[in-house]
Amino acid sequence: MLQSKLSTKGQVIIPKPLRTAHNWQAGQKLQFIDTPDGILVKSDPATFKQTSIEQVAGCLRYKGKPKSIAEMNEAIAKGVMEQSK
């Protein structure tokens, strides 16, 4: 269990392993929610950084011929039609 102390100014340091795991940097906006079990700290969903396809494409596991934009649009349209049934 990770612990921190409340400073005389009411500040709490979030332990580095948690900041790293959640990719929280200085200036990150956080929400504090009072629950019956204690205080829940959440990242503010409005502060997530926008990413580009180049930043995330490395996590995609696809082997084969690259798909064209037209093929991708066709697959998206097909998926939308299947979900609306």
SEFIZA-3560 file (N, C-alpha, C; in Angstrom, 3 decimals):
REM SEFIZA-3560
<numar><xx>0.850</xx><yy>-1.180</yy><zz>0.000</zz><atom>N</atom></numar>
<numar><xx>0.000</xx><yy>0.000</yy><zz>0.000</zz><atom>CA</atom></numar>
<numar><xx>0.894</xx><yy>1.242</yy><zz>0.000</zz><atom>C</atom></numar>
<numar><xx>0.569</xx><yy>2.167</yy><zz>-0.866</zz><atom>N</atom></numar>
<numar><xx>1.317</xx><yy>3.421</yy><zz>-0.946</zz><atom>CA</atom></numar>
<numar><xx>0.676</xx><yy>4.437</yy><zz>-0.011</zz><atom>C</atom></numar>
<numar><xx>1.504</xx><yy>5.267</yy><zz>0.627</zz><atom>N</atom></numar>
<numar><xx>0.996</xx><yy>6.262</yy><zz>1.562</zz><atom>CA</atom></numar>
<numar><xx>1.622</xx><yy>7.621</yy><zz>1.278</zz><atom>C</atom></numar>
<numar><xx>0.938</xx><yy>8.651</yy><zz>1.762</zz><atom>N</atom></numar>
<numar><xx>1.431</xx><yy>10.009</yy><zz>1.655</zz><atom>CA</atom></numar>
<numar><xx>0.932</xx><yy>10.773</yy><zz>2.882</zz><atom>C</atom></numar>
<numar><xx>1.518</xx><yy>11.925</yy><zz>3.152</zz><atom>N</atom></numar>
<numar><xx>1.102</xx><yy>12.750</yy><zz>4.288</zz><atom>CA</atom></numar>
<numar><xx>0.430</xx><yy>14.017</yy><zz>3.776</zz><atom>C</atom></numar>
<numar><xx>-0.496</xx><yy>14.530</yy><zz>4.565</zz><atom>N</atom></numar>
<numar><xx>-1.121</xx><yy>15.811</yy><zz>4.289</zz><atom>CA</atom></numar>
<numar><xx>-0.215</xx><yy>16.899</yy><zz>4.864</zz><atom>C</atom></numar>
<numar><xx>0.170</xx><yy>17.868</yy><zz>4.027</zz><atom>N</atom></numar>
<numar><xx>1.060</xx><yy>18.932</yy><zz>4.493</zz><atom>CA</atom></numar>
<numar><xx>0.262</xx><yy>19.971</yy><zz>5.281</zz><atom>C</atom></numar>
<numar><xx>0.979</xx><yy>20.886</yy><zz>5.908</zz><atom>N</atom></numar>
<numar><xx>0.316</xx><yy>21.958</yy><zz>6.657</zz><atom>CA</atom></numar>
<numar><xx>-0.481</xx><yy>22.880</yy><zz>5.738</zz><atom>C</atom></numar>
<numar><xx>-0.164</xx><yy>22.852</yy><zz>4.446</zz><atom>N</atom></numar>
<numar><xx>-0.892</xx><yy>23.655</yy><zz>3.465</zz><atom>CA</atom></numar>
<numar><xx>-2.026</xx><yy>22.867</yy><zz>2.807</zz><atom>C</atom></numar>
<numar><xx>-2.282</xx><yy>21.639</yy><zz>3.283</zz><atom>N</atom></numar>
<numar><xx>-3.363</xx><yy>20.830</yy><zz>2.726</zz><atom>CA</atom></numar>
<numar><xx>-2.984</xx><yy>20.115</yy><zz>1.445</zz><atom>C</atom></numar>
<numar><xx>-1.703</xx><yy>20.003</yy><zz>1.170</zz><atom>N</atom></numar>
<numar><xx>-1.240</xx><yy>19.353</yy><zz>-0.051</zz><atom>CA</atom></numar>
<numar><xx>-0.888</xx><yy>17.897</yy><zz>0.207</zz><atom>C</atom></numar>
<numar><xx>-1.143</xx><yy>17.064</yy><zz>-0.796</zz><atom>N</atom></numar>
<numar><xx>-0.804</xx><yy>15.646</yy><zz>-0.730</zz><atom>CA</atom></numar>
<numar><xx>0.016</xx><yy>15.307</yy><zz>-1.963</zz><atom>C</atom></numar>
<numar><xx>1.095</xx><yy>14.577</yy><zz>-1.778</zz><atom>N</atom></numar>
<numar><xx>1.895</xx><yy>14.116</yy><zz>-2.915</zz><atom>CA</atom></numar>
<numar><xx>1.379</xx><yy>12.751</yy><zz>-3.329</zz><atom>C</atom></numar>
<numar><xx>0.997</xx><yy>12.625</yy><zz>-4.587</zz><atom>N</atom></numar>
<numar><xx>0.574</xx><yy>11.329</yy><zz>-5.113</zz><atom>CA</atom></numar>
<numar><xx>1.847</xx><yy>10.547</yy><zz>-5.419</zz><atom>C</atom></numar>
<numar><xx>1.989</xx><yy>9.350</yy><zz>-4.852</zz><atom>N</atom></numar>
<numar><xx>3.223</xx><yy>8.580</yy><zz>-5.047</zz><atom>CA</atom></numar>
<numar><xx>3.554</xx><yy>8.373</yy><zz>-6.535</zz><atom>C</atom></numar>
<numar><xx>4.848</xx><yy>8.429</yy><zz>-6.834</zz><atom>N</atom></numar>
<numar><xx>5.327</xx><yy>8.337</yy><zz>-8.217</zz><atom>CA</atom></numar>
<numar><xx>4.816</xx><yy>7.115</yy><zz>-8.969</zz><atom>C</atom></numar>
<numar><xx>4.769</xx><yy>5.911</yy><zz>-8.362</zz><atom>N</atom></numar>
<numar><xx>4.256</xx><yy>4.766</yy><zz>-9.129</zz><atom>CA</atom></numar>
<numar><xx>2.820</xx><yy>4.973</yy><zz>-9.626</zz><atom>C</atom></numar>
<numar><xx>2.002</xx><yy>5.661</yy><zz>-8.844</zz><atom>N</atom></numar>
<numar><xx>0.632</xx><yy>5.939</yy><zz>-9.279</zz><atom>CA</atom></numar>
<numar><xx>0.604</xx><yy>7.004</yy><zz>-10.370</zz><atom>C</atom></numar>
<numar><xx>1.409</xx><yy>8.057</yy><zz>-10.218</zz><atom>N</atom></numar>
<numar><xx>1.473</xx><yy>9.093</yy><zz>-11.254</zz><atom>CA</atom></numar>
<numar><xx>1.946</xx><yy>8.504</yy><zz>-12.568</zz><atom>C</atom></numar>
<numar><xx>2.931</xx><yy>7.624</yy><zz>-12.496</zz><atom>N</atom></numar>
<numar><xx>3.460</xx><yy>6.992</yy><zz>-13.706</zz><atom>CA</atom></numar>
<numar><xx>2.422</xx><yy>6.070</yy><zz>-14.332</zz><atom>C</atom></numar>
<numar><xx>1.777</xx><yy>5.249</yy><zz>-13.515</zz><atom>N</atom></numar>
<numar><xx>0.787</xx><yy>4.296</yy><zz>-14.031</zz><atom>CA</atom></numar>
<numar><xx>-0.373</xx><yy>4.992</yy><zz>-14.729</zz><atom>C</atom></numar>
<numar><xx>-0.736</xx><yy>6.182</yy><zz>-14.243</zz><atom>N</atom></numar>
<numar><xx>-1.869</xx><yy>6.914</yy><zz>-14.817</zz><atom>CA</atom></numar>
<numar><xx>-1.420</xx><yy>8.023</yy><zz>-15.770</zz><atom>C</atom></numar>
<numar><xx>-0.119</xx><yy>8.125</yy><zz>-15.978</zz><atom>N</atom></numar>
<numar><xx>0.460</xx><yy>9.141</yy><zz>-16.870</zz><atom>CA</atom></numar>
<numar><xx>0.029</xx><yy>10.553</yy><zz>-16.458</zz><atom>C</atom></numar>
<numar><xx>0.032</xx><yy>10.811</yy><zz>-15.147</zz><atom>N</atom></numar>
<numar><xx>-0.309</xx><yy>12.132</yy><zz>-14.620</zz><atom>CA</atom></numar>
<numar><xx>0.953</xx><yy>12.968</yy><zz>-14.541</zz><atom>C</atom></numar>
<numar><xx>0.900</xx><yy>14.156</yy><zz>-15.124</zz><atom>N</atom></numar>
<numar><xx>2.017</xx><yy>15.084</yy><zz>-15.146</zz><atom>CA</atom></numar>
<numar><xx>1.665</xx><yy>16.307</yy><zz>-14.300</zz><atom>C</atom></numar>
<numar><xx>2.649</xx><yy>17.147</yy><zz>-14.039</zz><atom>N</atom></numar>
<numar><xx>2.396</xx><yy>18.399</yy><zz>-13.313</zz><atom>CA</atom></numar>
<numar><xx>1.332</xx><yy>19.187</yy><zz>-14.056</zz><atom>C</atom></numar>
<numar><xx>0.378</xx><yy>19.716</yy><zz>-13.335</zz><atom>N</atom></numar>
<numar><xx>-0.710</xx><yy>20.480</yy><zz>-13.939</zz><atom>CA</atom></numar>
<numar><xx>-1.940</xx><yy>19.642</yy><zz>-14.250</zz><atom>C</atom></numar>
<numar><xx>-1.847</xx><yy>18.331</yy><zz>-14.057</zz><atom>N</atom></numar>
<numar><xx>-2.987</xx><yy>17.439</yy><zz>-14.302</zz><atom>CA</atom></numar>
<numar><xx>-4.163</xx><yy>17.863</yy><zz>-13.421</zz><atom>C</atom></numar>
<numar><xx>-5.340</xx><yy>18.004</yy><zz>-14.017</zz><atom>N</atom></numar>
<numar><xx>-6.528</xx><yy>18.332</yy><zz>-13.239</zz><atom>CA</atom></numar>
<numar><xx>-7.107</xx><yy>17.040</yy><zz>-12.676</zz><atom>C</atom></numar>
<numar><xx>-7.494</xx><yy>17.088</yy><zz>-11.408</zz><atom>N</atom></numar>
<numar><xx>-8.039</xx><yy>15.915</yy><zz>-10.726</zz><atom>CA</atom></numar>
<numar><xx>-9.397</xx><yy>16.252</yy><zz>-10.131</zz><atom>C</atom></numar>
<numar><xx>-10.226</xx><yy>15.228</yy><zz>-10.010</zz><atom>N</atom></numar>
<numar><xx>-11.513</xx><yy>15.369</yy><zz>-9.352</zz><atom>CA</atom></numar>
<numar><xx>-11.447</xx><yy>14.652</yy><zz>-8.010</zz><atom>C</atom></numar>
<numar><xx>-12.049</xx><yy>15.238</yy><zz>-6.990</zz><atom>N</atom></numar>
<numar><xx>-12.108</xx><yy>14.632</yy><zz>-5.666</zz><atom>CA</atom></numar>
<numar><xx>-13.567</xx><yy>14.367</yy><zz>-5.350</zz><atom>C</atom></numar>
<numar><xx>-13.890</xx><yy>13.099</yy><zz>-5.119</zz><atom>N</atom></numar>
<numar><xx>-15.264</xx><yy>12.690</yy><zz>-4.877</zz><atom>CA</atom></numar>
<numar><xx>-15.348</xx><yy>12.075</yy><zz>-3.483</zz><atom>C</atom></numar>
<numar><xx>-16.224</xx><yy>12.646</yy><zz>-2.658</zz><atom>N</atom></numar>
<numar><xx>-16.414</xx><yy>12.155</yy><zz>-1.290</zz><atom>CA</atom></numar>
<numar><xx>-17.338</xx><yy>10.943</yy><zz>-1.345</zz><atom>C</atom></numar>
<numar><xx>-16.853</xx><yy>9.796</yy><zz>-0.891</zz><atom>N</atom></numar>
<numar><xx>-17.645</xx><yy>8.564</yy><zz>-0.883</zz><atom>CA</atom></numar>
<numar><xx>-17.745</xx><yy>8.055</yy><zz>0.557</zz><atom>C</atom></numar>
<numar><xx>-18.655</xx><yy>7.140</yy><zz>0.829</zz><atom>N</atom></numar>
<numar><xx>-18.747</xx><yy>6.577</yy><zz>2.184</zz><atom>CA</atom></numar>
<numar><xx>-17.457</xx><yy>5.879</yy><zz>2.636</zz><atom>C</atom></numar>
<numar><xx>-16.671</xx><yy>5.387</yy><zz>1.679</zz><atom>N</atom></numar>
<numar><xx>-15.420</xx><yy>4.687</yy><zz>2.015</zz><atom>CA</atom></numar>
<numar><xx>-14.209</xx><yy>5.611</yy><zz>2.091</zz><atom>C</atom></numar>
<numar><xx>-14.354</xx><yy>6.860</yy><zz>1.714</zz><atom>N</atom></numar>
<numar><xx>-13.228</xx><yy>7.785</yy><zz>1.714</zz><atom>CA</atom></numar>
<numar><xx>-13.303</xx><yy>8.711</yy><zz>0.517</zz><atom>C</atom></numar>
<numar><xx>-12.188</xx><yy>9.261</yy><zz>0.145</zz><atom>N</atom></numar>
<numar><xx>-12.135</xx><yy>10.198</yy><zz>-0.978</zz><atom>CA</atom></numar>
<numar><xx>-11.601</xx><yy>9.476</yy><zz>-2.205</zz><atom>C</atom></numar>
<numar><xx>-12.332</xx><yy>9.590</yy><zz>-3.302</zz><atom>N</atom></numar>
<numar><xx>-11.928</xx><yy>9.012</yy><zz>-4.578</zz><atom>CA</atom></numar>
<numar><xx>-11.271</xx><yy>10.116</yy><zz>-5.398</zz><atom>C</atom></numar>
<numar><xx>-10.073</xx><yy>9.860</yy><zz>-5.901</zz><atom>N</atom></numar>
<numar><xx>-9.360</xx><yy>10.823</yy><zz>-6.742</zz><atom>CA</atom></numar>
<numar><xx>-9.365</xx><yy>10.291</yy><zz>-8.162</zz><atom>C</atom></numar>
<numar><xx>-9.888</xx><yy>11.097</yy><zz>-9.090</zz><atom>N</atom></numar>
<numar><xx>-9.965</xx><yy>10.695</yy><zz>-10.499</zz><atom>CA</atom></numar>
<numar><xx>-9.360</xx><yy>11.781</yy><zz>-11.370</zz><atom>C</atom></numar>
<numar><xx>-8.818</xx><yy>11.363</yy><zz>-12.505</zz><atom>N</atom></numar>
<numar><xx>-8.346</xx><yy>12.365</yy><zz>-13.457</zz><atom>CA</atom></numar>
<numar><xx>-9.569</xx><yy>12.991</yy><zz>-14.107</zz><atom>C</atom></numar>
<numar><xx>-9.468</xx><yy>14.263</yy><zz>-14.390</zz><atom>N</atom></numar>
<numar><xx>-10.550</xx><yy>14.988</yy><zz>-15.037</zz><atom>CA</atom></numar>
<numar><xx>-10.605</xx><yy>14.535</yy><zz>-16.487</zz><atom>C</atom></numar>
<numar><xx>-11.728</xx><yy>13.954</yy><zz>-16.943</zz><atom>N</atom></numar>
<numar><xx>-11.790</xx><yy>13.453</yy><zz>-18.325</zz><atom>CA</atom></numar>
<numar><xx>-11.551</xx><yy>14.534</yy><zz>-19.368</zz><atom>C</atom></numar>
<numar><xx>-11.796</xx><yy>15.775</yy><zz>-19.022</zz><atom>N</atom></numar>
<numar><xx>-11.583</xx><yy>16.858</yy><zz>-19.987</zz><atom>CA</atom></numar>
<numar><xx>-10.107</xx><yy>17.143</yy><zz>-20.222</zz><atom>C</atom></numar>
<numar><xx>-9.207</xx><yy>16.566</yy><zz>-19.411</zz><atom>N</atom></numar>
<numar><xx>-7.789</xx><yy>16.890</yy><zz>-19.551</zz><atom>CA</atom></numar>
<numar><xx>-6.997</xx><yy>15.815</yy><zz>-20.298</zz><atom>C</atom></numar>
<numar><xx>-7.678</xx><yy>14.791</yy><zz>-20.819</zz><atom>N</atom></numar>
<numar><xx>-6.947</xx><yy>13.793</yy><zz>-21.588</zz><atom>CA</atom></numar>
<numar><xx>-6.401</xx><yy>14.431</yy><zz>-22.857</zz><atom>C</atom></numar>
<numar><xx>-5.182</xx><yy>14.109</yy><zz>-23.164</zz><atom>N</atom></numar>
<numar><xx>-4.551</xx><yy>14.698</yy><zz>-24.339</zz><atom>CA</atom></numar>
<numar><xx>-4.972</xx><yy>13.948</yy><zz>-25.599</zz><atom>C</atom></numar>
<numar><xx>-5.206</xx><yy>14.707</yy><zz>-26.664</zz><atom>N</atom></numar>
<numar><xx>-5.559</xx><yy>14.113</yy><zz>-27.933</zz><atom>CA</atom></numar>
<numar><xx>-4.319</xx><yy>13.442</yy><zz>-28.521</zz><atom>C</atom></numar>
<numar><xx>-4.496</xx><yy>12.277</yy><zz>-29.127</zz><atom>N</atom></numar>
<numar><xx>-3.385</xx><yy>11.564</yy><zz>-29.742</zz><atom>CA</atom></numar>
<numar><xx>-3.626</xx><yy>11.425</yy><zz>-31.233</zz><atom>C</atom></numar>
<numar><xx>-2.563</xx><yy>11.185</yy><zz>-31.947</zz><atom>N</atom></numar>
<numar><xx>-2.680</xx><yy>10.966</yy><zz>-33.387</zz><atom>CA</atom></numar>
<numar><xx>-2.534</xx><yy>9.473</yy><zz>-33.661</zz><atom>C</atom></numar>
<numar><xx>-2.915</xx><yy>9.052</yy><zz>-34.839</zz><atom>N</atom></numar>
<numar><xx>-2.807</xx><yy>7.641</yy><zz>-35.208</zz><atom>CA</atom></numar>
<numar><xx>-1.352</xx><yy>7.183</yy><zz>-35.184</zz><atom>C</atom></numar>
<numar><xx>-0.431</xx><yy>8.078</yy><zz>-35.487</zz><atom>N</atom></numar>
<numar><xx>0.979</xx><yy>7.723</yy><zz>-35.471</zz><atom>CA</atom></numar>
<numar><xx>1.447</xx><yy>7.354</yy><zz>-34.057</zz><atom>C</atom></numar>
<numar><xx>0.849</xx><yy>7.978</yy><zz>-33.042</zz><atom>N</atom></numar>
<numar><xx>1.234</xx><yy>7.715</yy><zz>-31.663</zz><atom>CA</atom></numar>
<numar><xx>0.709</xx><yy>6.375</yy><zz>-31.153</zz><atom>C</atom></numar>
<numar><xx>-0.380</xx><yy>5.900</yy><zz>-31.721</zz><atom>N</atom></numar>
<numar><xx>-0.989</xx><yy>4.665</yy><zz>-31.222</zz><atom>CA</atom></numar>
<numar><xx>-0.930</xx><yy>3.501</yy><zz>-32.193</zz><atom>C</atom></numar>
<numar><xx>-0.540</xx><yy>3.735</yy><zz>-33.421</zz><atom>N</atom></numar>
<numar><xx>-0.549</xx><yy>2.670</yy><zz>-34.427</zz><atom>CA</atom></numar>
<numar><xx>0.361</xx><yy>1.505</yy><zz>-34.051</zz><atom>C</atom></numar>
<numar><xx>1.397</xx><yy>1.765</yy><zz>-33.285</zz><atom>N</atom></numar>
<numar><xx>2.320</xx><yy>0.697</yy><zz>-32.894</zz><atom>CA</atom></numar>
<numar><xx>1.673</xx><yy>-0.356</yy><zz>-32.023</zz><atom>C</atom></numar>
<numar><xx>0.566</xx><yy>-0.035</yy><zz>-31.378</zz><atom>N</atom></numar>
<numar><xx>-0.097</xx><yy>-1.018</yy><zz>-30.515</zz><atom>CA</atom></numar>
<numar><xx>-1.066</xx><yy>-1.897</yy><zz>-31.310</zz><atom>C</atom></numar>
<numar><xx>-1.308</xx><yy>-1.565</yy><zz>-32.558</zz><atom>N</atom></numar>
<numar><xx>-2.215</xx><yy>-2.363</yy><zz>-33.386</zz><atom>CA</atom></numar>
<numar><xx>-1.479</xx><yy>-3.569</yy><zz>-33.941</zz><atom>C</atom></numar>
<numar><xx>-2.090</xx><yy>-4.736</yy><zz>-33.836</zz><atom>N</atom></numar>
<numar><xx>-1.473</xx><yy>-5.967</yy><zz>-34.319</zz><atom>CA</atom></numar>
<numar><xx>-2.190</xx><yy>-6.422</yy><zz>-35.579</zz><atom>C</atom></numar>
<numar><xx>-1.713</xx><yy>-6.001</yy><zz>-36.721</zz><atom>N</atom></numar>
<numar><xx>-2.302</xx><yy>-6.401</yy><zz>-37.987</zz><atom>CA</atom></numar>
<numar><xx>-1.181</xx><yy>-6.849</yy><zz>-38.911</zz><atom>C</atom></numar>
<numar><xx>-1.343</xx><yy>-8.033</yy><zz>-39.437</zz><atom>N</atom></numar>
<numar><xx>-0.373</xx><yy>-8.543</yy><zz>-40.408</zz><atom>CA</atom></numar>
<numar><xx>-1.120</xx><yy>-8.768</yy><zz>-41.706</zz><atom>C</atom></numar>
<numar><xx>-0.634</xx><yy>-8.197</yy><zz>-42.742</zz><atom>N</atom></numar>
<numar><xx>-1.276</xx><yy>-8.335</yy><zz>-44.046</zz><atom>CA</atom></numar>
<numar><xx>-1.137</xx><yy>-7.053</yy><zz>-44.826</zz><atom>C</atom></numar>
<numar><xx>-1.802</xx><yy>-7.045</yy><zz>-45.963</zz><atom>N</atom></numar>
<numar><xx>-1.758</xx><yy>-5.875</yy><zz>-46.842</zz><atom>CA</atom></numar>
<numar><xx>-2.473</xx><yy>-4.707</yy><zz>-46.162</zz><atom>C</atom></numar>
<numar><xx>-1.880</xx><yy>-3.513</yy><zz>-46.164</zz><atom>N</atom></numar>
<numar><xx>-2.543</xx><yy>-2.357</yy><zz>-45.564</zz><atom>CA</atom></numar>
<numar><xx>-3.884</xx><yy>-2.069</yy><zz>-46.244</zz><atom>C</atom></numar>
<numar><xx>-4.866</xx><yy>-1.664</yy><zz>-45.453</zz><atom>N</atom></numar>
<numar><xx>-6.194</xx><yy>-1.326</yy><zz>-45.976</zz><atom>CA</atom></numar>
<numar><xx>-6.203</xx><yy>0.123</yy><zz>-46.441</zz><atom>C</atom></numar>
<numar><xx>-6.968</xx><yy>0.368</yy><zz>-47.498</zz><atom>N</atom></numar>
<numar><xx>-7.109</xx><yy>1.736</yy><zz>-47.995</zz><atom>CA</atom></numar>
<numar><xx>-8.159</xx><yy>2.463</yy><zz>-47.151</zz><atom>C</atom></numar>
<numar><xx>-8.189</xx><yy>3.776</yy><zz>-47.288</zz><atom>N</atom></numar>
<numar><xx>-9.197</xx><yy>4.568</yy><zz>-46.587</zz><atom>CA</atom></numar>
<numar><xx>-10.598</xx><yy>4.133</yy><zz>-47.027</zz><atom>C</atom></numar>
<numar><xx>-10.773</xx><yy>3.879</yy><zz>-48.297</zz><atom>N</atom></numar>
<numar><xx>-12.083</xx><yy>3.448</yy><zz>-48.807</zz><atom>CA</atom></numar>
<numar><xx>-12.495</xx><yy>2.113</yy><zz>-48.176</zz><atom>C</atom></numar>
<numar><xx>-11.553</xx><yy>1.176</yy><zz>-48.036</zz><atom>N</atom></numar>
<numar><xx>-11.859</xx><yy>-0.116</yy><zz>-47.413</zz><atom>CA</atom></numar>
<numar><xx>-12.217</xx><yy>0.055</yy><zz>-45.937</zz><atom>C</atom></numar>
<numar><xx>-11.494</xx><yy>0.955</yy><zz>-45.257</zz><atom>N</atom></numar>
<numar><xx>-11.803</xx><yy>1.202</yy><zz>-43.840</zz><atom>CA</atom></numar>
<numar><xx>-13.178</xx><yy>1.845</yy><zz>-43.694</zz><atom>C</atom></numar>
<numar><xx>-13.491</xx><yy>2.839</yy><zz>-44.550</zz><atom>N</atom></numar>
<numar><xx>-14.806</xx><yy>3.488</yy><zz>-44.497</zz><atom>CA</atom></numar>
<numar><xx>-15.922</xx><yy>2.492</yy><zz>-44.769</zz><atom>C</atom></numar>
<numar><xx>-15.698</xx><yy>1.584</yy><zz>-45.701</zz><atom>N</atom></numar>
<numar><xx>-16.684</xx><yy>0.551</yy><zz>-46.022</zz><atom>CA</atom></numar>
<numar><xx>-16.911</xx><yy>-0.366</yy><zz>-44.812</zz><atom>C</atom></numar>
<numar><xx>-15.842</xx><yy>-0.750</yy><zz>-44.131</zz><atom>N</atom></numar>
<numar><xx>-15.971</xx><yy>-1.617</yy><zz>-42.954</zz><atom>CA</atom></numar>
<numar><xx>-16.689</xx><yy>-0.886</yy><zz>-41.821</zz><atom>C</atom></numar>
<numar><xx>-16.415</xx><yy>0.387</yy><zz>-41.648</zz><atom>N</atom></numar>
<numar><xx>-17.108</xx><yy>1.172</yy><zz>-40.618</zz><atom>CA</atom></numar>
<numar><xx>-18.595</xx><yy>1.257</yy><zz>-40.921</zz><atom>C</atom></numar>
<numar><xx>-18.926</xx><yy>1.563</yy><zz>-42.173</zz><atom>N</atom></numar>
<numar><xx>-20.338</xx><yy>1.659</yy><zz>-42.573</zz><atom>CA</atom></numar>
<numar><xx>-21.048</xx><yy>0.326</yy><zz>-42.345</zz><atom>C</atom></numar>
<numar><xx>-20.384</xx><yy>-0.772</yy><zz>-42.681</zz><atom>N</atom></numar>
<numar><xx>-20.962</xx><yy>-2.100</yy><zz>-42.484</zz><atom>CA</atom></numar>
<numar><xx>-21.213</xx><yy>-2.351</yy><zz>-40.981</zz><atom>C</atom></numar>
<numar><xx>-20.261</xx><yy>-1.987</yy><zz>-40.141</zz><atom>N</atom></numar>
<numar><xx>-20.410</xx><yy>-2.170</yy><zz>-38.699</zz><atom>CA</atom></numar>
<numar><xx>-21.559</xx><yy>-1.351</yy><zz>-38.139</zz><atom>C</atom></numar>
<numar><xx>-21.706</xx><yy>-0.119</yy><zz>-38.640</zz><atom>N</atom></numar>
<numar><xx>-22.801</xx><yy>0.743</yy><zz>-38.188</zz><atom>CA</atom></numar>
<numar><xx>-24.130</xx><yy>0.138</yy><zz>-38.584</zz><atom>C</atom></numar>
<numar><xx>-24.216</xx><yy>-0.373</yy><zz>-39.799</zz><atom>N</atom></numar>
<numar><xx>-25.469</xx><yy>-0.987</yy><zz>-40.274</zz><atom>CA</atom></numar>
<numar><xx>-25.805</xx><yy>-2.218</yy><zz>-39.433</zz><atom>C</atom></numar>
<numar><xx>-24.814</xx><yy>-3.007</yy><zz>-39.087</zz><atom>N</atom></numar>
<numar><xx>-25.049</xx><yy>-4.220</yy><zz>-38.283</zz><atom>CA</atom></numar>
<numar><xx>-25.511</xx><yy>-3.854</yy><zz>-36.876</zz><atom>C</atom></numar>
<numar><xx>-24.964</xx><yy>-2.794</yy><zz>-36.316</zz><atom>N</atom></numar>
<numar><xx>-25.346</xx><yy>-2.389</yy><zz>-34.958</zz><atom>CA</atom></numar>
<numar><xx>-26.732</xx><yy>-1.763</yy><zz>-34.918</zz><atom>C</atom></numar>
<numar><xx>-27.169</xx><yy>-1.175</yy><zz>-36.009</zz><atom>N</atom></numar>
<numar><xx>-28.477</xx><yy>-0.487</yy><zz>-36.009</zz><atom>CA</atom></numar>
<numar><xx>-29.630</xx><yy>-1.454</yy><zz>-36.258</zz><atom>C</atom></numar>
<numar><xx>-29.331</xx><yy>-2.721</yy><zz>-36.516</zz><atom>N</atom></numar>
<numar><xx>-30.395</xx><yy>-3.729</yy><zz>-36.743</zz><atom>CA</atom></numar>
<numar><xx>-31.060</xx><yy>-4.125</yy><zz>-35.468</zz><atom>C</atom></numar>
//
